[in-house]
């Protein structure tokens, strides 16, 4: 799977779309594609983005329901209860959580774009440094050829007595200095090759070939256009926008914490082997008078006592009838009631009882967010977090503005140096050397050996400065592309008065690889 293709096809509604990238040659384009596929840093950010996407369905889901089971340990009956409940957050909470998780996923995607751009910029800068080293080696080889030619001329003149030994020694000294510089360049090659391989995401291996020729990038747009575009297309600012959006949803969630959450439940109670006791005693049931038993005093049907005018015999007879009637009406009820109440607890399991049905109950509950100080503190925290994100975006924008202006200056300065060196200084230095060399070879006194040697040194300095100016121009363009989040033109076009970076030919490559044994080898003059 190629990560670049995945980035182009998968998106979470991000305002920073994955742009195309600029490459001055096909070799560098291949390196960029390889980095997009293999670089571990990009794979890390891609995995983090996928992880952020997986948080969206988690945010939209309810909490797990609760299943409770209870058992009566000290009951003679094997009774238990089962309850299933589900908590529902306040209205709109799940939707706000989903929006916050989506914003965080979009921020992760823009971080992925920013990391991709940083990796591409690192690959380009390492590639340009490697090309600068190759061109420096080639320029040094060319200058070595000139010094070798001058040494031959001086040896001939010295043999004829037309030149002093000091002039010959000066040439040989310059050759030694140039050889030392050349050897240092060759030793540095493995280090720069390793840096380029690491930027691509390759494991340590063979030395990479010298870079191919590159065209110069197009000039940048005007400064107001650049500054306006980076505010829209820079992934770092896009990430800051999504973070601010996420913090806004965080404020909404903090406010919803002040509202209750509801819990709905369904409870089942097992009533198996549980009976409804008879309120009367067993003795009363046997007597068949259970329906008439009561603890309240019952009205008695007693005979009237004899009046005051009754005789003595009538009074005795009336009292006897009253006592007999009172005994007959009160004794059975009182005794039966007292015995039924006294034996009810002891005979509870001996009677016939009524079976009780199982119970099913629906429950509704809610939490009470009464600690308002905590809720208000949470809201203030979320507001401060959003404020911090806004300040962070402002800080990033200021830094990017300064970096963009610096990159634009680097490009303009590089173009100016390339133009001056290519159009004026290098041609003038070449003509000066050729004129002095021709005059000196004919023996004219108007040109001394020091003048010729100085012109060679000046030409070498200009050619090395030309290579450095091209490297600085391309590196500044890569930095500006990183800041803008993409190229400002569909493809590279030559700048005014284009100058391409020549690469070593096959002969130069072979000579450079074997220079440690044979010294500075002959090569053709560099292209101008």
C-alpha positions in Angstrom: 0.0 0.0 0.0 1.4 3.3 -1.0 0.7 5.9 1.7 0.6 8.8 -0.7 -2.3 7.1 -2.6 -4.1 6.4 0.6 -3.7 10.1 1.6 -5.2 11.2 -1.7 -8.2 8.8 -1.4 -9.0 8.9 2.3 -10.0 12.1 4.0 -12.2 13.3 6.9 -13.6 16.4 5.3 -10.3 18.3 5.9 -9.9 21.8 4.5 -6.2 21.0 3.8 -6.4 18.5 0.8 -3.3 16.5 0.1 -1.5 18.6 -2.6 0.9 17.6 -5.3 4.5 18.2 -4.7 7.3 19.8 -6.8 10.3 17.8 -7.9 13.0 19.3 -10.2 13.8 15.9 -11.8 12.4 12.4 -12.0 15.0 10.9 -9.7 14.0 13.2 -6.8 10.3 12.5 -7.6 11.1 8.8 -7.1 12.8 9.4 -3.9 9.8 11.4 -2.6 7.4 8.6 -3.6 9.6 6.1 -1.8 9.7 8.3 1.3 5.9 8.5 1.2 5.7 4.8 1.2 8.5 3.7 3.5 9.3 6.4 6.0 8.6 5.3 9.5 7.6 8.7 10.7 4.9 9.0 8.1 3.7 5.5 8.9 3.5 6.5 12.6 1.4 9.5 11.8 -0.8 7.4 9.5 -1.4 4.9 12.3 -2.2 7.7 14.8 -4.8 9.1 12.3 -6.4 5.6 11.9 -6.5 5.3 15.7 -8.2 8.7 15.9 -10.8 7.6 13.4 -11.6 4.6 15.6 -12.5 7.0 18.5 -15.5 8.4 16.6 -17.7 5.2 17.0 -16.6 5.0 20.6 -17.8 8.5 21.3 -21.2 7.9 19.8 -21.9 4.7 21.8 -23.8 4.4 25.0 -22.1 3.1 28.2 -22.4 -0.6 28.8 -25.6 -1.6 30.5 -25.5 -2.9 34.1 -26.7 -6.3 35.1 -27.3 -6.9 38.8 -28.0 -10.1 40.7 -29.1 -10.4 44.3 -29.7 -13.4 46.5 -31.2 -13.6 50.0 -28.7 -15.4 52.2 -30.7 -15.5 55.5 -34.0 -16.5 54.0 -35.5 -20.0 54.2 -36.8 -19.5 50.7 -34.4 -19.6 47.7 -35.2 -16.1 46.6 -33.2 -13.9 44.2 -33.5 -10.7 42.1 -32.2 -9.7 38.7 -32.0 -6.1 37.4 -30.9 -4.8 34.0 -30.3 -1.0 33.7 -29.0 1.4 31.0 -27.7 4.9 31.5 -28.7 7.6 29.0 -26.7 10.9 28.9 -28.4 14.2 28.6 -29.9 15.1 25.2 -27.3 15.9 22.6 -24.3 14.6 24.6 -23.5 11.7 22.2 -23.8 14.0 19.2 -21.4 16.5 20.7 -19.0 13.7 21.6 -19.0 12.5 18.1 -18.3 16.0 16.7 -15.4 16.4 19.1 -13.9 13.0 18.1 -14.3 13.9 14.4 -12.5 17.2 14.9 -9.7 15.4 16.7 -9.5 12.9 13.8 -9.3 15.8 11.3 -6.5 17.3 13.4 -4.7 14.0 13.3 -5.1 14.0 9.5 -3.6 17.5 9.1 -0.7 16.4 11.3 -0.2 13.6 8.9 -0.1 16.1 6.0 2.3 18.3 7.9 4.6 15.4 8.7 4.5 14.3 5.0 5.5 17.9 4.0 8.3 17.9 6.5 9.7 14.6 5.3 9.5 15.7 1.7 11.4 18.9 2.6 14.0 16.9 4.5 14.5 14.6 1.5 14.8 17.6 -0.9 17.3 19.4 1.3 19.4 16.3 1.7 19.2 15.7 -2.0 20.3 19.2 -2.8 23.2 19.0 -0.3 24.3 15.8 -2.0 24.1 17.4 -5.4 26.1 20.4 -4.1 28.8 18.0 -3.0 28.9 16.3 -6.4 29.1 19.6 -8.2 31.9 20.7 -5.8 33.9 17.6 -6.6 33.4 18.1 -10.3 34.4 21.8 -10.1 37.5 20.8 -8.0 38.4 18.3 -10.6 38.1 20.9 -13.4 40.3 23.3 -11.5 42.8 20.5 -10.8 43.1 20.1 -14.6 43.9 23.7 -15.0 46.6 23.6 -12.3 48.1 20.5 -13.9 48.3 22.3 -17.2 49.9 25.3 -15.5 52.4 23.0 -13.8 53.5 21.6 -17.2 53.9 25.1 -18.5 56.0 26.1 -15.5 58.2 23.1 -15.8 58.9 23.9 -19.4 59.6 27.5 -18.7 61.8 26.6 -15.7 63.7 24.2 -17.9 64.3 27.0 -20.4 65.3 29.4 -17.6 62.3 31.6 -18.3 60.7 31.0 -14.9 61.9 30.7 -11.3 61.6 27.6 -9.1 59.4 29.6 -6.8 56.6 29.8 -9.5 56.8 26.1 -9.9 56.5 25.5 -6.2 53.5 27.9 -6.0 51.7 25.8 -8.6 52.5 22.6 -6.7 51.4 24.1 -3.4 48.0 25.0 -5.0 47.7 21.5 -6.3 48.3 20.1 -2.9 45.7 22.4 -1.3 43.2 21.4 -4.0 43.9 17.7 -3.6 43.3 18.0 0.2 39.9 19.7 -0.5 39.0 17.1 -3.0 39.8 14.2 -0.6 37.7 15.9 2.0 34.8 16.1 -0.4 35.1 12.4 -1.2 35.1 11.4 2.5 32.0 13.5 3.0 30.1 11.7 0.3 29.3 8.6 2.4 27.9 10.8 5.2 25.6 12.8 2.9 24.5 9.7 1.1 23.5 8.2 4.5 21.6 11.4 5.4 19.7 11.2 2.1 18.9 7.5 2.7 17.7 8.2 6.2 15.5 11.1 5.0 14.0 8.7 2.4 13.5 6.0 5.0 16.0 3.5 3.7 18.1 1.2 5.8 21.9 1.7 5.7 23.3 0.4 2.4 25.4 1.3 -0.6 26.4 4.9 -1.5 23.7 6.5 -3.6 24.6 7.7 -7.1 25.2 11.4 -7.8 22.0 13.4 -8.4 20.8 14.0 -11.9 20.6 17.5 -13.4 17.8 19.7 -12.0 15.9 22.7 -13.3 15.6 25.7 -11.1 12.2 26.3 -9.4 9.8 29.0 -10.6 10.0 32.4 -8.8 7.6 32.6 -5.8 4.4 34.7 -5.9 4.4 38.1 -4.3 4.6 38.3 -0.6 1.0 39.2 0.1 -0.1 36.2 -2.0 2.2 33.9 -0.1 1.1 35.1 3.3 -2.6 34.8 2.3 -2.1 31.3 0.9 -0.3 29.9 3.9 -3.2 31.0 6.2 -5.4 28.7 4.1 -3.3 25.8 3.0 -0.7 25.3 5.7 -1.4 22.0 7.5 -0.2 23.3 10.9 -2.7 26.1 10.8 -5.4 23.6 9.7 -4.5 21.4 12.6 -4.9 24.4 14.9 -8.3 25.1 13.5 -9.5 21.6 14.2 -8.1 21.7 17.7 -10.0 24.9 18.3 -13.1 23.2 17.0 -12.6 20.3 19.3 -12.2 22.6 22.2 -15.5 24.3 21.3 -17.2 20.9 21.5 -15.4 20.4 24.8 -17.1 23.5 26.2 -20.5 22.2 25.1 -19.7 18.9 26.8 -18.7 20.7 30.0 -22.0 22.6 30.0 -23.9 19.3 29.5 -22.2 18.0 32.6 -24.5 20.3 34.6 -27.6 18.3 33.4 -28.6 14.9 34.8 -28.2 11.6 33.2 -31.1 9.1 33.2 -31.1 5.4 34.0 -33.8 3.1 33.0 -34.0 -0.4 34.6 -36.1 -3.6 34.6 -36.1 -5.7 37.8 -37.3 -9.2 38.3 -37.9 -10.7 41.8 -38.3 -14.5 42.1 -41.2 -15.4 44.5 -40.9 -19.2 44.1 -41.8 -21.2 47.3 -43.0 -18.0 49.0 -46.6 -18.1 50.5 -49.1 -15.6 52.0 -49.8 -16.6 55.6 -53.4 -17.0 57.0 -54.0 -14.3 59.6 -55.9 -16.7 61.9 -54.6 -19.4 64.1 -54.9 -23.1 63.5 -57.0 -23.8 66.5 -59.6 -21.2 65.5 -59.7 -22.8 62.0 -60.4 -26.2 63.6 -63.1 -24.7 65.7 -64.7 -23.3 62.5 -65.1 -19.8 63.9 -62.2 -18.1 62.2 -64.5 -15.7 60.4 -65.9 -14.5 63.7 -62.8 -13.9 65.7 -61.8 -10.4 66.5 -59.7 -8.7 69.2 -62.3 -6.0 69.7 -64.9 -6.3 72.5 -68.2 -7.7 71.1 -71.6 -6.5 72.3 -73.3 -8.9 74.8 -76.9 -9.9 75.0 -77.4 -10.0 78.8 -80.7 -10.1 80.7 -81.8 -7.1 82.7 -81.3 -7.1 86.4 -84.4 -7.0 88.7 -85.6 -3.5 89.7 -85.5 -1.9 93.1 -89.1 -3.0 93.9 -88.3 -6.7 93.3 -88.4 -9.1 96.1 -85.4 -10.7 97.6 -86.0 -14.0 95.8 -86.5 -12.2 92.5 -83.2 -10.4 93.0 -81.3 -13.6 93.6 -82.9 -15.3 90.6 -82.1 -12.3 88.3 -78.4 -12.1 89.4 -78.0 -15.9 88.7 -79.4 -15.6 85.2 -77.2 -12.5 84.5 -74.0 -14.4 85.6 -74.9 -17.5 83.6 -75.6 -15.5 80.4 -72.3 -13.5 80.8 -70.3 -16.7 81.2 -71.9 -18.3 78.2 -71.3 -15.3 75.9 -67.7 -14.4 76.9 -65.7 -17.5 77.8 -65.5 -19.3 74.3 -64.6 -16.1 72.4 -61.9 -14.9 74.8 -60.3 -18.3 75.1 -60.4 -19.0 71.4 -58.9 -15.7 70.5 -56.1 -15.9 73.0 -55.1 -19.4 71.9 -55.1 -18.4 68.2 -52.8 -15.5 68.8 -50.6 -17.4 71.1 -49.9 -20.3 68.7 -49.9 -18.3 65.4 -46.1 -17.9 65.2 -45.5 -21.6 66.3 -47.9 -23.1 63.8 -47.0 -20.9 60.8 -45.7 -23.8 58.6 -48.6 -26.1 59.5 -51.5 -24.3 57.8 -52.6 -24.1 54.2 -51.3 -20.9 52.6 -51.7 -18.9 49.4 -48.9 -18.9 46.7 -47.4 -15.5 45.7 -46.6 -14.6 42.0 -43.1 -13.4 40.8 -42.6 -9.6 40.7 -41.5 -7.5 37.7 -40.6 -3.8 38.2 -39.6 -0.9 36.0 -37.2 1.6 37.5 -36.2 5.1 36.5 -33.4 7.1 38.0 -31.1 10.0 37.4 -28.0 11.6 38.9 -28.3 14.9 40.6 -25.5 17.4 39.5 -25.9 19.5 42.6 -22.2 20.4 43.0 -22.4 23.4 40.7 -18.9 24.6 41.7 -17.4 21.6 40.1 -19.5 22.0 36.9 -18.6 25.7 36.6 -14.9 24.9 37.1 -15.1 22.3 34.3 -16.7 24.9 32.0 -14.0 27.4 32.7 -11.3 24.8 32.1 -12.8 24.0 28.7 -12.9 27.7 27.9 -9.3 28.2 28.9 -8.3 25.2 26.7 -10.0 26.8 23.7 -8.3 30.1 24.5 -4.9 28.4 24.6 -5.6 26.7 21.3 -6.4 30.1 19.7 -3.1 31.6 21.1 -1.2 28.6 19.7 -2.7 29.2 16.3 -1.7 32.8 16.4 1.8 31.8 17.5 2.1 29.4 14.6 0.8 32.0 12.1 3.4 34.5 13.3 6.2 32.0 13.0 5.1 30.8 9.6 4.9 34.4 8.4 8.5 35.0 9.4 9.6 31.7 8.0 7.9 32.5 4.7 9.5 35.9 4.4 12.9 34.3 5.2 12.4 31.6 2.5 11.3 34.1 0.0 14.4 36.2 0.7 16.5 33.0 0.3 15.0 32.3 -3.1 15.4 35.9 -4.3 18.9 36.0 -3.0 19.8 32.7 -4.6 18.3 33.8 -8.0 20.2 37.0 -7.8 23.5 35.2 -7.1 22.9 32.6 -9.8 22.1 35.4 -12.3 25.1 37.5 -11.5 27.5 34.6 -11.4 26.2 33.0 -14.6 25.8 36.2 -16.6 28.8 38.2 -15.4 31.3 37.0 -12.9 32.1 33.5 -14.2 32.3 34.5 -17.9 34.5 37.5 -16.9 36.8 35.3 -14.7 37.1 32.8 -17.6 38.1 35.5 -20.0 40.5 36.9 -17.5 42.2 33.6 -17.0 42.3 32.8 -20.7 43.8 36.2 -21.5 46.4 36.1 -18.8 47.3 32.5 -19.6 47.8 33.3 -23.3 49.9 36.4 -22.5 52.0 34.6 -19.9 52.6 31.7 -22.3 54.0 34.0 -25.0 56.4 35.5 -22.5 55.0 38.9 -22.4 55.9 40.9 -19.3 52.4 42.3 -18.9 51.3 39.1 -17.3 53.0 37.5 -14.3 52.6 34.0 -13.0 51.0 35.3 -9.8 48.3 37.0 -12.0 47.6 33.8 -13.8 47.4 31.8 -10.5 45.2 34.4 -8.9 42.8 34.3 -11.9 42.6 30.5 -11.5 41.7 30.8 -7.8 39.1 33.5 -8.6 37.5 31.2 -11.2 37.4 28.3 -8.8 35.8 30.5 -6.1 33.1 31.7 -8.5 32.3 28.2 -9.7 32.0 26.9 -6.2 29.9 29.9 -5.2 27.7 29.2 -8.2 27.1 25.6 -7.0 26.3 26.9 -3.5 23.9 29.5 -4.8 22.0 26.9 -6.7 21.9 24.7 -3.6 20.6 27.6 -1.5 18.0 28.5 -4.0 16.6 25.0 -4.2 16.7 24.6 -0.4 14.8 27.9 0.1 12.2 26.8 -2.5 11.8 23.5 -0.5 11.3 25.5 2.7 8.8 27.8 1.1 6.9 24.8 -0.3 6.8 23.3 3.2 5.4 26.5 4.6 2.7 26.9 1.9 1.7 23.2 2.2 2.4 22.5 -1.4 4.0 24.0 -4.6 3.0 27.3 -6.0 3.2 26.0 -9.5 2.1 22.8 -11.1 5.6 21.9 -12.3 9.0 23.4 -12.2 9.7 26.0 -14.9 13.1 27.7 -15.5 13.8 30.9 -13.7 14.9 34.0 -15.6 18.2 33.2 -17.3 18.0 29.5 -16.3 21.1 27.6 -15.1 20.9 23.9 -14.7 23.0 22.0 -12.3 25.3 19.7 -14.3 26.1 16.3 -12.9 29.2 14.3 -13.2 29.5 12.3 -16.4 30.3 8.6 -16.3 34.1 9.4 -16.6 33.9 11.9 -13.8 32.1 9.4 -11.5 34.7 6.7 -12.1 37.5 9.1 -11.5 35.9 10.4 -8.3 35.5 6.9 -7.0 39.1 6.1 -7.6 40.7 9.4 -6.7 41.8 8.1 -3.4 44.4 6.0 -5.2 45.3 8.0 -8.3 44.9 11.6 -7.0 42.9 14.3 -8.8 42.0 13.0 -12.2 41.5 14.8 -15.5 38.0 15.7 -16.5 36.3 18.0 -18.9 35.3 21.6 -18.0 32.0 22.1 -16.2 29.0 23.5 -18.0 28.3 27.1 -17.3 
